[in-house]
Amino acid sequence: MCVPVDRSVGLPADMEPYRAAVRICAIAQQPPSKAVPVAASVRLLSVFTDDYYKTLPADAPWRDFPLPMLVDATGRCLGRIPHLFPVDPPQELTISAGRWQRGVPHELRLKVQSPAVGGDSTLPSLHWNPRKGTYTPKNTNPSQDKTSCPQT
């Protein structure tokens, strides 16, 4: 579930110009039964591009939006998702959380659904590094890694 970010919440500098379209999404652990999902201590902060463009003219230029950010309850950056969420027209990103330990998903799987000729694709999964307190991509060269937190 994603909700607008409260005005009192500080945003990273690259997201501030898009504040009205920024949403914070809880990443919830799905219990095995029909019990209520358990909210994780990790949240996703993202510019919802559809919300940004809905009040602009149809020919408004495409912006270079900041990548979504994984944050903890205090707003500290835990990593970035290397694709816009939920949509980067015409593509849509699905995030699946797994390998839960103490309310923290230790693996985030990223699948891009696309009606384009290339079809659907899977991005490198992100894995929790407890020593660093961040998510890092699996099997990615450092030059391809777009998941680092912005410098503070």
PAKOLKOL-387670 format. One record per residue: x, y, z of N, C-alpha, C, O in turn; residue in one letter. Coordinates in steps of 0.1 Angstrom, whole numbers, padded with zeros to 4 digits, always signed. Layout:
residues N
XYZXYZXYZXYZA ...
This chain:
residues 152
+0008-0012+0000+0000+0000+0000+0009+0012+0000+0018+0013+0008M +0006+0022-0009+0014+0034-0010+0005+0046-0007-0006+0047-0011C +0011+0055+0000+0004+0067+0004+0013+0080+0002+0025+0079+0001V +0006+0091+0000+0014+0104-0002+0023+0106+0010+0020+0103+0021P +0034+0113+0007+0044+0116+0018+0039+0129+0025+0035+0138+0018V +0039+0128+0038+0035+0140+0046+0044+0152+0044+0056+0150+0041D +0039+0164+0044+0047+0176+0041+0058+0177+0051+0068+0183+0048R +0056+0172+0063+0067+0173+0074+0079+0164+0072+0089+0165+0078S +0077+0154+0063+0088+0144+0060+0098+0150+0051+0095+0155+0040V +0111+0149+0055+0121+0154+0046+0123+0144+0034+0123+0132+0036G +0126+0149+0023+0128+0141+0011+0143+0143+0006+0149+0153+0008L +0148+0133-0001+0161+0135-0007+0160+0147-0017+0149+0149-0023P +0171+0154-0019+0170+0166-0028+0165+0163-0042+0158+0171-0048A +0169+0151-0047+0164+0148-0061+0150+0145-0062+0144+0145-0073D +0143+0142-0051+0129+0139-0051+0120+0151-0048+0108+0152-0051M +0126+0161-0041+0118+0173-0037+0110+0180-0048+0099+0183-0045E +0116+0182-0060+0108+0188-0070+0095+0180-0074+0086+0186-0080P +0094+0168-0070+0083+0159-0074+0074+0156-0062+0067+0146-0062Y +0076+0163-0051+0070+0160-0038+0055+0156-0039+0051+0146-0033R +0047+0163-0047+0033+0160-0048+0030+0146-0054+0020+0140-0052A +0040+0140-0061+0038+0127-0067+0046+0116-0060+0046+0105-0064A +0053+0120-0049+0061+0110-0042+0052+0102-0032+0043+0108-0026V +0053+0089-0032+0046+0080-0024+0055+0072-0016+0066+0069-0020R +0051+0068-0004+0058+0059+0005+0050+0046+0006+0038+0046+0009I +0057+0035+0003+0050+0022+0002+0056+0012+0012+0068+0010+0013C +0047+0006+0020+0051-0004+0030+0054-0017+0022+0047-0021+0013A +0065-0023+0026+0068-0036+0021+0064-0046+0032+0069-0046+0043I +0054-0054+0029+0048-0062+0040+0051-0077+0037+0052-0082+0026A +0053-0084+0048+0055-0098+0048+0041-0105+0047+0033-0103+0056Q +0040-0114+0037+0027-0121+0036+0028-0134+0044+0036-0142+0042Q +0019-0134+0054+0019-0146+0063+0014-0158+0055+0006-0157+0045P +0018-0171+0060+0013-0183+0053-0002-0185+0053-0007-0191+0044P -0008-0180+0063-0023-0182+0065-0030-0170+0060-0024-0161+0053S -0043-0168+0063-0050-0157+0059-0049-0146+0070-0058-0137+0070K -0039-0146+0078-0037-0136+0088-0033-0123+0081-0030-0122+0069A -0034-0112+0089-0030-0099+0084-0015-0098+0081-0007-0103+0089V -0012-0092+0069+0003-0091+0066+0010-0082+0077+0004-0073+0083P +0023-0086+0079+0031-0079+0089+0039-0069+0081+0047-0072+0072V +0038-0056+0086+0046-0045+0079+0060-0047+0082+0064-0050+0094A +0069-0044+0072+0083-0045+0074+0089-0032+0079+0082-0022+0079A +0101-0033+0084+0108-0020+0088+0114-0013+0076+0122-0004+0078S +0112-0018+0064+0117-0012+0052+0105-0007+0044+0095-0013+0042V +0107+0005+0038+0097+0012+0030+0103+0016+0017+0115+0017+0016R +0095+0018+0007+0099+0023-0006+0094+0037-0008+0082+0039-0007L +0103+0046-0012+0100+0060-0015+0102+0061-0030+0112+0059-0035L +0091+0066-0037+0091+0066-0051+0083+0077-0057+0073+0081-0052S +0088+0083-0068+0080+0092-0076+0070+0084-0085+0075+0076-0093V +0057+0086-0083+0048+0079-0091+0046+0088-0104+0039+0098-0104F +0052+0084-0115+0052+0092-0127+0038+0095-0132+0035+0106-0137T +0029+0085-0131+0015+0088-0136+0008+0099-0128+0002+0107-0134D +0011+0099-0115+0005+0110-0107+0012+0124-0110+0005+0134-0110D +0025+0123-0113+0032+0136-0117+0026+0142-0130+0024+0154-0131Y +0023+0133-0140+0019+0138-0153+0004+0140-0154+0000+0146-0164Y -0004+0136-0145-0019+0137-0147-0024+0151-0147-0035+0154-0153K -0016+0161-0142-0021+0175-0142-0013+0183-0153-0016+0195-0154T -0005+0177-0160+0003+0184-0171-0003+0181-0185-0010+0172-0186L +0001+0190-0194-0004+0187-0208+0001+0174-0213+0011+0169-0209P -0006+0169-0223-0003+0156-0229+0011+0156-0235+0018+0145-0236A +0016+0167-0240+0029+0168-0246+0040+0172-0237+0051+0176-0242D +0038+0172-0224+0048+0176-0214+0060+0167-0216+0059+0154-0218A +0072+0172-0216+0084+0164-0218+0087+0154-0206+0083+0157-0195P +0093+0143-0210+0096+0133-0199+0108+0138-0191+0117+0143-0196W +0106+0136-0178+0117+0140-0169+0126+0129-0166+0123+0117-0167R +0138+0132-0161+0148+0122-0156+0145+0120-0141+0152+0127-0133D +0135+0112-0138+0131+0110-0124+0141+0103-0116+0149+0095-0121F +0142+0106-0103+0151+0099-0094+0147+0085-0092+0135+0082-0093P +0156+0076-0091+0152+0062-0088+0146+0060-0074+0150+0068-0065L +0137+0051-0073+0131+0048-0060+0141+0044-0049+0152+0039-0052P +0138+0048-0037+0148+0046-0026+0141+0037-0015+0130+0039-0011M +0149+0027-0010+0145+0019+0001+0150+0027+0014+0161+0031+0015L +0140+0029+0023+0144+0036+0036+0139+0028+0048+0130+0020+0047V +0145+0031+0059+0141+0025+0072+0131+0035+0078+0127+0045+0072D +0126+0031+0090+0116+0039+0097+0120+0054+0100+0112+0063+0101A +0133+0056+0101+0139+0070+0103+0141+0077+0090+0144+0089+0091T +0139+0071+0079+0142+0077+0066+0156+0075+0061+0159+0081+0050G +0164+0068+0068+0178+0065+0063+0177+0056+0051+0170+0046+0050R +0185+0060+0041+0186+0053+0028+0192+0039+0030+0203+0038+0036C +0186+0029+0025+0191+0015+0026+0195+0010+0012+0201-0001+0011L +0192+0018+0002+0195+0014-0012+0185+0020-0022+0175+0025-0018G +0188+0018-0035+0179+0023-0045+0175+0011-0054+0182+0001-0055R +0163+0013-0060+0158+0003-0069+0162+0008-0083+0160+0020-0086I +0168+0000-0092+0174+0004-0104+0164+0006-0116+0167+0006-0127P +0151+0008-0112+0140+0010-0122+0129+0018-0115+0127+0016-0103H +0123+0027-0123+0112+0035-0117+0101+0025-0112+0098+0015-0118L +0094+0029-0101+0083+0021-0096+0071+0031-0094+0073+0042-0089F +0059+0027-0096+0055+0013-0101+0056+0012-0117+0057+0001-0122P +0056+0024-0124+0056+0023-0138+0067+0032-0144+0070+0043-0139V +0073+0028-0155+0082+0036-0163+0076+0033-0177+0081+0024-0184D +0066+0040-0181+0058+0036-0193+0067+0032-0205+0077+0038-0208P +0063+0021-0211+0051+0012-0209+0054+0001-0199+0046-0008-0198P +0065+0001-0192+0069-0010-0183+0064-0008-0169+0061+0003-0165Q +0062-0019-0162+0057-0019-0149+0066-0028-0140+0070-0039-0144E +0070-0023-0129+0079-0031-0120+0072-0037-0109+0063-0031-0102L +0075-0050-0106+0069-0058-0095+0081-0061-0086+0091-0066-0090T +0079-0058-0073+0089-0061-0063+0084-0072-0054+0073-0071-0048I +0091-0083-0052+0087-0094-0044+0098-0095-0033+0109-0097-0035S +0093-0095-0020+0102-0095-0009+0102-0109-0003+0091-0116-0002A +0114-0114+0001+0115-0128+0007+0126-0129+0016+0134-0119+0019G +0128-0141+0021+0138-0144+0031+0138-0135+0043+0148-0128+0046R +0126-0134+0050+0124-0124+0060+0131-0129+0073+0131-0141+0077W +0137-0119+0080+0143-0121+0093+0140-0108+0101+0145-0098+0098Q +0134-0110+0113+0131-0099+0122+0125-0086+0115+0129-0075+0117R +0115-0089+0106+0108-0078+0099+0116-0072+0088+0112-0061+0083G +0127-0078+0084+0135-0072+0073+0136-0083+0062+0140-0094+0064V +0131-0079+0050+0133-0088+0039+0148-0089+0034+0154-0078+0032P +0154-0100+0034+0168-0101+0031+0170-0103+0016+0181-0103+0011H +0159-0104+0008+0160-0105-0007+0148-0098-0013+0137-0099-0009E +0151-0089-0023+0140-0082-0030+0142-0086-0045+0153-0084-0051L +0132-0093-0051+0133-0097-0065+0125-0087-0073+0115-0082-0069R +0131-0083-0084+0126-0073-0093+0123-0078-0107+0131-0083-0114L +0110-0077-0110+0106-0082-0124+0099-0070-0131+0090-0063-0126K +0104-0068-0143+0098-0057-0152+0089-0064-0162+0093-0073-0170V +0076-0059-0162+0067-0064-0172+0066-0054-0183+0063-0042-0180Q +0067-0058-0195+0067-0049-0206+0060-0055-0218+0062-0066-0222S +0051-0047-0224+0044-0051-0236+0053-0049-0249+0049-0053-0260P +0065-0043-0247+0074-0041-0259+0079-0054-0264+0077-0065-0258A +0085-0053-0276+0090-0065-0283+0099-0073-0274+0099-0086-0275V +0108-0067-0266+0117-0075-0258+0110-0082-0247+0116-0092-0241G +0098-0079-0243+0090-0086-0233+0095-0083-0219+0102-0074-0216G +0091-0092-0210+0094-0091-0196+0109-0094-0193+0115-0101-0201D +0114-0089-0182+0127-0091-0179+0129-0092-0163+0120-0087-0156S +0140-0097-0159+0142-0098-0144+0155-0090-0142+0165-0092-0149T +0155-0081-0132+0166-0073-0128+0174-0081-0117+0168-0089-0111L +0187-0078-0115+0194-0084-0104+0187-0082-0091+0183-0071-0088P +0185-0093-0083+0178-0091-0070+0187-0084-0061+0199-0084-0062S +0181-0077-0051+0188-0070-0041+0189-0078-0028+0179-0084-0024L +0200-0078-0022+0202-0086-0010+0206-0077+0002+0214-0068+0000H +0201-0080+0014+0204-0072+0026+0218-0076+0031+0221-0088+0032W +0226-0066+0033+0239-0067+0039+0238-0062+0053+0239-0050+0055N +0237-0071+0063+0236-0066+0077+0248-0058+0082+0246-0050+0091P +0259-0061+0077+0271-0054+0082+0271-0039+0077+0274-0030+0085R +0267-0037+0065+0266-0023+0060+0252-0017+0063+0251-0005+0063K +0242-0025+0065+0229-0020+0067+0223-0014+0054+0216-0004+0054G +0226-0021+0043+0221-0016+0030+0218-0028+0021+0221-0040+0024T +0210-0025+0010+0207-0035+0000+0217-0034-0011+0220-0023-0015Y +0222-0045-0016+0232-0045-0028+0227-0055-0038+0221-0065-0034T +0229-0052-0051+0225-0061-0061+0234-0073-0062+0246-0073-0059P +0228-0085-0065+0236-0097-0067+0240-0098-0081+0233-0095-0091K +0253-0102-0083+0259-0104-0096+0258-0092-0105+0254-0093-0117N +0262-0081-0100+0263-0069-0108+0277-0063-0107+0283-0062-0097T +0282-0058-0119+0295-0051-0118+0293-0038-0112+0283-0032-0113N +0303-0033-0104+0302-0020-0098+0298-0008-0107+0290+0000-0103P +0302-0009-0120+0299+0002-0129+0284+0001-0133+0279+0011-0138S +0278-0010-0131+0264-0012-0135+0254-0009-0123+0242-0009-0125Q +0260-0008-0111+0252-0007-0099+0246+0007-0098+0253+0017-0097D +0233+0008-0099+0225+0020-0098+0218+0021-0084+0209+0029-0083K +0222+0013-0075+0214+0011-0063+0220+0019-0051+0214+0018-0040T +0231+0025-0052+0237+0032-0041+0229+0044-0036+0222+0050-0044S +0230+0047-0024+0223+0058-0018+0229+0071-0022+0241+0071-0025C +0222+0082-0023+0228+0095-0026+0237+0099-0015+0235+0096-0004P +0247+0107-0019+0257+0113-0009+0249+0123+0000+0241+0131-0005Q +0252+0122+0013+0245+0131+0022+0255+0142+0027+0251+0150+0035T 
